[in-house]
Amino acid sequence: MVTTSSWRQLGIGLVLPALVIAVWQAVTVLGWVNPQVLPSPLAVAEKWIAYLLPLQPYDPAAGGWLQWAVSGELITDSISSLYRVVVGFLIGGGLALPLGLAMGMSKHVYDWFNVLVQMVRPIPPIAYIPLSMLWFGLGNPPAVFLIALGAFFPVLMNTIAGVRQVDGIYIRAARNLGASGLTMFVRVILPAAVPYILSGVRIGIGTAFIVVIVAEMVAVNNGLGFRILEAREYFWSDKIIAGMITIGLIGLAIDVGMNKLNNHLLRWHRGLEN
């Protein structure tokens, strides 16, 4: 349910973007910049709409209306990018979560893996681009590999931190009550670590979306990153900015969704459970 407070918060959040757009429009109208270098917001909006709409007129013989309506480059590129983000994040996060839980709970597992993790973690996923193309060729596999790398370490490190930060009072109380190892993990350690894990998931998804844009610029022939690179080759500044705005809007939508999910799942943690 949308409350008055939510609308007020949204209004405040839109003030600064509106001011930026107003200044941007004024700068271009006054001719202070070359429109080829920085097109006006209106020109970008026109290109964004053209990028969104289908390239061909509707033909009932070619398929249904809905299929035609979502055939625009912007929609197909966004779907392609989101598909790679979801698959890569599920792989990276799915591997990181159990390893993080194991490293957080067991000193022996932590000692075995920590040195390797700390050696590999500082290497940015972008540095793996040449290897990913050698190993997987072109297309989705190298992009998914890079995204999985980008999502892996935020989830891993936050999971480890969450498990290791569980208050010792809770663990001692559970032991005094006779809780078994499995019960302690399910009823004490995991719930206490959930806020950290969800923070890692939120950061990991953001990182995955950053990586997919870079990966699409070098390894695939569709997606938002590929389209931005294509526009650069033809000096289509308006299309470059339209693609960047689309990335920002999708990233904002993902972050808002994750924030709402966190708030819902952590109501008990904030004392909001009814």
Beta strands, then each sheet from edge to edge (+ up, - down):
end
